């Protein structure tokens, strides 16, 4: 492999890891970072999006439309979960861990009973291309572009729209927002639904690349949580740099020593960040600005 091929291979591995971390974490970052809810059912929302995407695609919908259908269904279920369960636990944040863990078990076992232990998936689209003697999946480039697009759209949505302003105001000072006439219950439900919908979008995007099993959400959950922990409380300031730093660690160690060492490297990186930057990357950046 020549120098150009080696550089492209490294960038491709970094981009692939970055996309996986960003897409895995963005929904969780909104629910945890903005609402303070520790959602252990995050992986099951991802699984929901993947299953709906596959079923919609097999029913005749084009894959992009099927992916959006998976995101919409997961988001709608997220709104329902917030109204029925999470809404009653905002004053008891630790109880949300138990509640969402229970939802996770119900979703996993329910899917296993109703749909079986596995489902026929869809093939990875767009084929592959070759460079410097190596073959690369074209669809992985789509995933990288999707990760960047999600970050940009989330920033614009929560900073440039009326709903985004109301959502940030409700979450930061809920009693003041309610006094000004904001329907804070609706804002909480919609924000949780957006986080769940983003999880469903992640499942839909990765459905063509994975085996469809009820426990597939566990593939994403560890990376999602470590990215959110490293990023800190600020969703928009922390998620992207945290994902970039962790992607370098994961891609480097995976390339040199294999996938197991890549996972171990992520956990070690989280331990170091918690020790050195207890408020995460966003807390450090905000302190430097001040």
C-alpha positions as CSV (number, residue, x, y, z in Angstrom):
1,X,0.0,0.0,0.0
2,X,1.4,3.4,-1.0
3,X,1.4,6.5,1.2
4,X,-1.8,7.9,-0.3
5,X,-3.6,4.6,0.2
6,X,-2.5,4.4,3.8
7,X,-3.6,7.9,4.5
8,X,-7.0,7.3,2.9
9,X,-7.4,4.0,4.8
10,X,-6.7,5.8,8.1
11,X,-9.2,8.6,7.3
12,X,-11.8,6.1,6.2
13,X,-11.5,4.2,9.5
14,X,-11.6,7.4,11.5
15,X,-14.7,8.6,9.6
16,X,-16.4,5.3,10.0
17,X,-15.7,5.3,13.8
18,X,-16.7,9.0,14.1
19,X,-20.0,8.4,12.3
20,X,-20.9,5.4,14.5
21,X,-20.1,7.4,17.7
22,X,-22.0,10.5,16.6
23,X,-25.1,8.7,15.4
24,X,-25.1,6.4,18.4
25,X,-24.8,9.2,20.9
26,X,-26.8,12.1,19.5
27,X,-30.3,10.9,20.6
28,X,-28.9,9.9,24.1
29,X,-27.1,13.3,24.3
30,X,-30.4,15.2,23.9
31,X,-32.3,13.0,26.4
32,X,-29.5,12.9,29.0
33,X,-27.7,16.2,28.3
34,X,-30.8,18.4,28.0
35,X,-33.4,16.5,30.1
36,X,-31.2,14.8,32.7
37,X,-32.9,11.4,32.0
38,X,-30.6,8.4,31.9
39,X,-32.3,6.4,29.1
40,X,-31.2,2.7,29.4
41,X,-33.7,1.9,26.6
42,X,-31.7,3.9,24.1
43,X,-30.5,0.7,22.4
44,X,-34.1,-0.5,22.0
45,X,-35.1,2.7,20.2
46,X,-32.2,2.0,17.9
47,X,-33.5,-1.6,17.4
48,X,-37.0,-0.3,16.8
49,X,-35.8,2.0,14.0
50,X,-33.8,-0.8,12.4
51,X,-36.7,-3.3,12.5
52,X,-39.2,-0.8,11.1
53,X,-36.7,0.2,8.4
54,X,-36.3,-3.4,7.2
55,X,-40.0,-4.1,7.3
56,X,-40.9,-0.9,5.4
57,X,-38.2,-1.6,2.8
58,X,-39.4,-5.2,2.3
59,X,-42.9,-3.8,1.9
60,X,-41.8,-1.8,-1.1
61,X,-40.6,1.6,0.3
62,X,-37.3,2.9,-1.0
63,X,-34.5,2.6,1.6
64,X,-34.2,6.3,2.4
65,X,-38.0,6.5,3.0
66,X,-37.9,3.4,5.1
67,X,-35.1,4.9,7.2
68,X,-37.3,8.0,7.9
69,X,-40.2,5.7,8.7
70,X,-38.1,4.0,11.3
71,X,-37.1,7.3,12.8
72,X,-40.7,8.5,12.9
73,X,-42.0,5.3,14.6
74,X,-39.3,5.4,17.2
75,X,-40.0,9.0,17.9
76,X,-43.7,8.4,18.3
77,X,-43.0,5.6,20.7
78,X,-40.6,7.9,22.6
79,X,-43.4,10.5,23.0
80,X,-45.7,7.8,24.3
81,X,-43.0,6.5,26.8
82,X,-42.4,10.0,28.0
83,X,-46.1,10.6,28.6
84,X,-46.8,7.3,30.3
85,X,-43.6,6.7,32.3
86,X,-40.8,9.4,32.2
87,X,-43.1,12.3,33.0
88,X,-43.8,11.0,36.5
89,X,-40.1,10.6,37.3
90,X,-38.5,14.0,36.6
91,X,-38.2,14.7,40.3
92,X,-36.6,11.3,40.8
93,X,-33.9,11.0,38.2
94,X,-32.4,7.8,39.6
95,X,-35.7,6.1,39.2
96,X,-35.6,6.7,35.5
97,X,-32.7,4.3,35.3
98,X,-34.9,1.5,36.7
99,X,-37.8,2.5,34.6
100,X,-36.0,2.7,31.3
101,X,-34.1,-0.6,32.1
102,X,-37.5,-2.2,32.5
103,X,-38.7,-0.8,29.2
104,X,-35.5,-2.1,27.6
105,X,-36.2,-5.7,28.9
106,X,-39.8,-5.5,27.8
107,X,-38.9,-4.3,24.3
108,X,-36.2,-6.9,23.8
109,X,-38.2,-9.9,25.1
110,X,-41.4,-8.7,23.4
111,X,-39.5,-8.4,20.0
112,X,-38.1,-11.9,20.6
113,X,-41.5,-13.4,21.3
114,X,-43.4,-11.6,18.5
115,X,-40.8,-11.5,15.7
116,X,-38.4,-14.3,16.6
117,X,-34.7,-14.5,17.3
118,X,-33.7,-13.0,14.0
119,X,-35.1,-11.3,10.9
120,X,-34.0,-11.3,7.3
121,X,-32.3,-7.9,6.7
122,X,-31.6,-5.9,3.6
123,X,-28.4,-5.9,1.7
124,X,-25.9,-3.0,2.0
125,X,-26.6,-0.7,-0.9
126,X,-24.3,1.2,-3.3
127,X,-21.7,-1.5,-3.6
128,X,-18.0,-0.7,-3.1
129,X,-15.0,1.0,-4.6
130,X,-11.3,0.3,-4.7
131,X,-8.4,2.5,-3.9
132,X,-4.7,1.4,-3.7
133,X,-5.7,-2.2,-3.8
134,X,-8.2,-2.0,-1.0
135,X,-12.0,-2.3,-1.2
136,X,-14.2,0.2,0.7
137,X,-18.0,0.3,1.2
138,X,-19.6,3.3,-0.5
139,X,-22.5,3.1,2.0
140,X,-20.0,3.9,4.8
141,X,-19.4,7.2,3.2
142,X,-23.1,7.9,3.3
143,X,-23.1,7.1,7.0
144,X,-20.2,9.6,7.5
145,X,-22.1,12.3,5.6
146,X,-25.2,11.5,7.6
147,X,-23.4,12.0,10.9
148,X,-22.2,15.4,9.9
149,X,-25.6,16.4,8.6
150,X,-27.3,15.3,11.8
151,X,-24.9,17.5,13.9
152,X,-25.5,20.5,11.7
153,X,-29.3,20.1,11.6
154,X,-29.5,19.6,15.3
155,X,-27.5,22.7,16.0
156,X,-29.7,24.8,13.6
157,X,-32.9,23.2,15.0
158,X,-32.1,23.9,18.7
159,X,-30.5,27.3,18.1
160,X,-32.4,28.9,15.2
161,X,-36.0,27.8,15.5
162,X,-38.7,28.8,17.9
163,X,-39.2,25.3,19.3
164,X,-35.4,25.0,19.9
165,X,-35.4,28.3,21.9
166,X,-38.5,27.1,23.9
167,X,-36.9,23.7,24.5
168,X,-33.7,25.2,25.9
169,X,-35.6,27.7,28.0
170,X,-37.9,25.0,29.4
171,X,-35.0,22.7,30.3
172,X,-32.8,25.4,31.8
173,X,-35.5,27.3,33.8
174,X,-38.8,25.3,33.6
175,X,-40.8,27.3,36.1
176,X,-40.0,30.6,34.3
177,X,-40.9,29.2,31.0
178,X,-44.2,27.9,32.4
179,X,-44.9,31.3,33.9
180,X,-44.5,32.8,30.4
181,X,-47.1,30.5,29.0
182,X,-44.9,27.8,27.5
183,X,-46.5,24.3,27.5
184,X,-43.6,22.6,29.3
185,X,-45.2,19.2,29.2
186,X,-45.4,19.3,25.4
187,X,-41.8,20.5,25.2
188,X,-40.5,17.7,27.4
189,X,-42.5,15.1,25.4
190,X,-41.3,16.4,22.0
191,X,-37.7,16.7,23.2
192,X,-37.8,13.1,24.4
193,X,-39.4,12.1,21.1
194,X,-36.7,13.8,19.1
195,X,-34.0,11.9,21.1
196,X,-35.9,8.6,20.5
197,X,-36.4,9.5,16.8
198,X,-32.7,10.1,16.4
199,X,-32.0,6.7,17.9
200,X,-34.5,5.2,15.4
201,X,-32.7,7.0,12.6
202,X,-29.4,5.5,13.7
203,X,-31.0,2.0,13.7
204,X,-32.4,2.6,10.2
205,X,-29.1,3.9,8.8
206,X,-27.2,0.9,10.2
207,X,-29.9,-1.7,9.5
208,X,-28.3,-2.6,6.1
209,X,-25.0,-3.3,7.7
210,X,-26.1,-5.5,10.7
211,X,-27.7,-8.8,11.6
212,X,-31.3,-8.1,12.7
213,X,-31.7,-9.5,16.2
214,X,-33.7,-8.2,19.2
215,X,-30.4,-7.5,21.2
216,X,-28.8,-5.4,18.4
217,X,-29.2,-2.2,20.4
218,X,-26.4,-3.4,22.8
219,X,-24.0,-2.9,19.9
220,X,-24.5,0.8,20.1
221,X,-25.2,1.5,23.8
222,X,-21.6,1.4,25.2
223,X,-20.3,3.8,22.5
224,X,-23.3,6.1,23.0
225,X,-22.8,6.4,26.7
226,X,-19.0,6.9,26.6
227,X,-19.4,9.6,24.0
228,X,-22.0,11.4,26.1
229,X,-19.9,11.1,29.2
230,X,-16.8,12.4,27.5
231,X,-18.7,15.2,25.7
232,X,-20.3,16.5,28.9
233,X,-23.6,18.2,29.5
234,X,-23.6,20.5,26.5
235,X,-25.0,18.5,23.6
236,X,-23.8,20.7,20.8
237,X,-20.4,21.7,22.2
238,X,-19.4,18.3,23.5
239,X,-20.7,15.6,21.3
240,X,-18.7,16.3,18.1
241,X,-15.2,16.8,19.7
242,X,-15.8,13.9,22.0
243,X,-16.7,11.7,19.1
244,X,-13.7,12.9,17.1
245,X,-11.3,12.2,20.0
246,X,-12.8,8.8,20.7
247,X,-12.8,7.9,17.0
248,X,-9.1,8.5,16.8
249,X,-8.6,6.2,19.8
250,X,-10.9,3.5,18.5
251,X,-9.7,3.6,14.8
252,X,-6.1,3.5,15.8
253,X,-6.3,0.7,18.3
254,X,-8.7,-1.3,16.1
255,X,-6.4,-0.9,13.1
256,X,-3.2,-2.0,15.0
257,X,-4.5,-4.5,17.5
258,X,-8.1,-5.5,16.6
259,X,-11.6,-4.6,17.7
260,X,-11.3,-5.8,21.3
261,X,-8.4,-3.4,21.9
262,X,-10.4,-0.6,20.3
263,X,-13.3,-1.2,22.8
264,X,-10.8,-1.3,25.7
265,X,-9.2,1.9,24.5
266,X,-12.6,3.7,24.6
267,X,-13.1,2.7,28.2
268,X,-9.7,3.8,29.2
269,X,-10.2,7.1,27.4
270,X,-13.4,7.6,29.4
271,X,-11.7,6.9,32.7
272,X,-8.9,9.4,31.9
273,X,-11.4,12.1,30.8
274,X,-13.5,11.6,34.0
275,X,-10.3,11.9,36.0
276,X,-8.9,15.0,34.2
277,X,-12.1,16.7,33.0
278,X,-14.9,15.7,35.4
279,X,-17.4,18.0,33.5
280,X,-16.4,16.6,30.1
281,X,-15.1,18.3,27.0
282,X,-18.0,20.8,26.9
283,X,-17.4,21.8,30.6
284,X,-13.7,22.4,29.8
285,X,-14.5,24.5,26.7
286,X,-17.1,26.6,28.5
287,X,-14.7,27.2,31.4
288,X,-12.0,28.3,28.9
289,X,-14.5,30.7,27.3
290,X,-15.3,32.2,30.6
